Amino acid sequence: QVQLVESGGGLVQAGGSLRLSCTASGRAFSDYDLGWFRQAPETGRYFVAAISSWNGSNKKYADSVKGRFTIFRDNAKNTVYLQMNSLKPEDTAAYFCAAGPRGTYYSGNYASWGQGTQVTVAS
């Protein structure tokens, strides 16, 4: 499976922005569907955003972040990003990226996961 490493988390004030990055190992990055999930203390891991493989023309978002977050990818850098704008305290969580082969975008059955990066939004 592909190795994923997230970065870019930190502390931000409500209304602010952060850009998370997830860099993958391997030479076939463009073949992967990719997603972002988040997990707050004592909660499960919930879907945030997903992007399809290749040029990433297909994207979807959780209702809670739609209009505020944007997922995009740079295949040349083996990186998928999550641009988070208008952050709210309820966005506070550990954010994880995930990858899977083509079709994962639709199935949600991600095979590979990163270690997570913490995002804390202060009011």
N, C-alpha and C positions, 0 to 999 in steps of 0.2 A: 504494500500500500504506500501511498504518497505521504511524505512527512510534511506537516503544516506547522508553521510558526507564526503566531500573531504578535503584533506590536501596535503601539500607538495609543494605548489606553492611558488614563490618567484622571486627574481631578479637574473638573470644569464647572463653572457656574451655570445655573439654569439659564437657558436661552443661548448658551454658547455652542461651540462646535468642536468636534473631534473627527479625525480621519483614522480609522483602523486599517491596518495592513495585515495581510496574511500571505506569506511567501511559501511556496511549495518546492520541494525537491523534484528532480526528474526532468526529463526532456520532452514530455508529452503533456505539458500543462494545459494546452488548449483543448485537449480531449476531455477534460474534467468539467462536470457540472459542479458548481460551488455554492455554498450557503453560509450564512451567519446565523448563529443562535446565541441566546443569552441565558444566564442562570443567576438568579439572585439567591441570597442565603435562604436555606430551607425550602427552596423551590426546585422544580424540575428544570430541564433545559428546554427552552421554548424557541420556536422558529422566529427569525427576524426578517431575513431576506434571502433570496436565491437568484442565481444567474446561470443561464445555460452555457454550454461549452462553445468553443470556437469564438465567434465574435460577440458572444454574450447578448444577442439581440432580444432574448426573452428574460424578463425580470419579474419577480413578484415579491411582495412585502406583507408582513403582518399588518393588520389594520391599525395597530397601536403606533406604528412608525411610518405608515404611508404618508407621503408628502413631506416628511422630515428627513428620512434616511434615503441614501442612494447607494446601491451596490454597482460596482463596475470593476472591470478587470483589465490588466495589461499583460497580455500573454508573453511579450518580449521580456518582461521582468518576472515572470512566473508569480504574479501577485494579483490577488483580489483585494479590493478595498471596500470599506463601508464608510461612506461620508455621512456623518451624523450632525444634523443641524437642529436648531431649536430644541436643544436637549432639556429634558425634564428630570426631576428627581427620580421618578419612577423608571427611568432608563438605567439607573444604577444597577450594575450587574457585571458578572464576568462574561465576556464575549468570546465565543468560540467560532472558528471557521471550520468548515467541513467540506469534503470533496467526495465525489463519486463519479462513476463512468456516465456516459451519455444515457439519459433516461432518469437519472437521479433527480433532476430538476422536477420531474413529474411524480416520481415515486416517493421521494423524500427519504429514501433508504441510503443515507450517506455512509460510506465505508471507512473514511479516514477523518480524524479529528485533530485539531490543534490543542495546545495546552491551555489556552485562554489568556485573555488580557483584561485587566480590571478597568472598568469605567465607573467613575463616581461623579455624580452630578449633585452639586450643592445648591440649595435654594437661597 
